[in-house]
Amino acid sequence: MSELQNYLDRVLPDCIIADNRNNSIYEKIADEIVKVRLEKNLTQKDLAELCGIQQSNISRLENATYNPSVQLLEKVAIATGKELVIT
């Protein structure tokens, strides 16, 4: 859990923050990339370097404001030790 989330849990224990996103495919991809990156204890910069891309592209991926190519998703998968599966 992030430091921000821990702080919010302490300060606002009874508040519920709604997730009003549409959960588009881009948002699902973004959520998975963030999850895996944090599991691997990587910063956005670390992941970007492993993928050979700019940190700003990782940020845009994680904010679901970027339409990634399959090649980019494959780079992210390889860099995090995962397998890209498209169904």
C-alpha positions as CSV (number, residue, x, y, z in Angstrom):
1,M,0.0,0.0,0.0
2,S,1.3,3.4,-0.9
3,E,2.4,6.0,1.7
4,L,-0.4,8.3,0.5
5,Q,-3.0,5.5,1.0
6,N,-1.7,4.7,4.5
7,Y,-2.0,8.4,5.4
8,L,-5.5,8.7,4.0
9,D,-6.5,5.6,5.9
10,R,-5.3,7.1,9.1
11,V,-6.7,10.6,8.5
12,L,-10.0,9.6,6.8
13,P,-10.8,6.2,8.2
14,D,-14.6,6.4,7.5
15,C,-14.4,8.0,4.1
16,I,-15.0,6.1,0.9
17,I,-13.6,7.4,-2.3
18,A,-15.6,6.3,-5.3
19,D,-13.9,5.1,-8.4
20,N,-15.9,6.6,-11.2
21,R,-13.8,5.4,-14.1
22,N,-15.4,3.6,-17.0
23,N,-12.8,0.8,-16.6
24,S,-11.9,0.9,-20.3
25,I,-9.3,-1.5,-21.6
26,Y,-6.7,1.3,-21.2
27,E,-7.6,1.8,-17.5
28,K,-7.4,-2.0,-16.9
29,I,-4.0,-2.0,-18.6
30,A,-2.9,1.0,-16.5
31,D,-4.0,-0.6,-13.3
32,E,-2.1,-3.8,-14.1
33,I,1.1,-1.9,-15.0
34,V,1.0,0.1,-11.7
35,K,0.3,-3.1,-9.7
36,V,3.2,-5.0,-11.3
37,R,5.6,-2.0,-11.1
38,L,4.9,-1.6,-7.4
39,E,5.2,-5.3,-6.8
40,K,8.7,-5.1,-8.4
41,N,9.5,-2.0,-6.3
42,L,10.3,0.0,-9.5
43,T,9.8,3.7,-10.0
44,Q,8.4,4.9,-13.2
45,K,11.9,6.0,-14.2
46,D,13.3,2.5,-13.4
47,L,10.6,0.8,-15.5
48,A,11.1,3.3,-18.4
49,E,14.8,2.6,-18.4
50,L,14.2,-1.1,-18.5
51,C,11.8,-0.6,-21.4
52,G,14.1,1.8,-23.3
53,I,11.5,4.6,-23.2
54,Q,10.9,7.9,-21.5
55,Q,9.4,8.1,-18.0
56,S,6.7,10.3,-19.3
57,N,5.4,7.4,-21.5
58,I,5.1,5.2,-18.4
59,S,3.2,8.0,-16.6
60,R,0.8,8.3,-19.6
61,L,0.4,4.5,-19.6
62,E,-0.4,4.5,-15.9
63,N,-2.9,7.4,-16.3
64,A,-4.6,5.7,-19.2
65,T,-4.0,8.7,-21.4
66,Y,-1.9,6.8,-23.9
67,N,-2.9,4.2,-26.6
68,P,0.0,1.7,-26.2
69,S,1.2,-0.5,-29.1
70,V,1.5,-4.2,-28.6
71,Q,5.3,-3.8,-28.9
72,L,5.3,-1.3,-26.0
73,L,3.2,-3.6,-23.8
74,E,5.5,-6.5,-24.7
75,K,8.5,-4.3,-23.5
76,V,6.7,-3.6,-20.2
77,A,5.9,-7.3,-19.8
78,I,9.5,-8.4,-20.4
79,A,10.9,-5.7,-18.2
80,T,8.7,-6.8,-15.3
81,G,9.2,-10.5,-15.9
82,K,5.6,-11.1,-17.0
83,E,4.1,-12.6,-20.1
84,L,1.9,-10.5,-22.4
85,V,-1.3,-12.4,-23.1
86,I,-4.0,-10.9,-25.3
87,T,-7.4,-12.6,-25.3
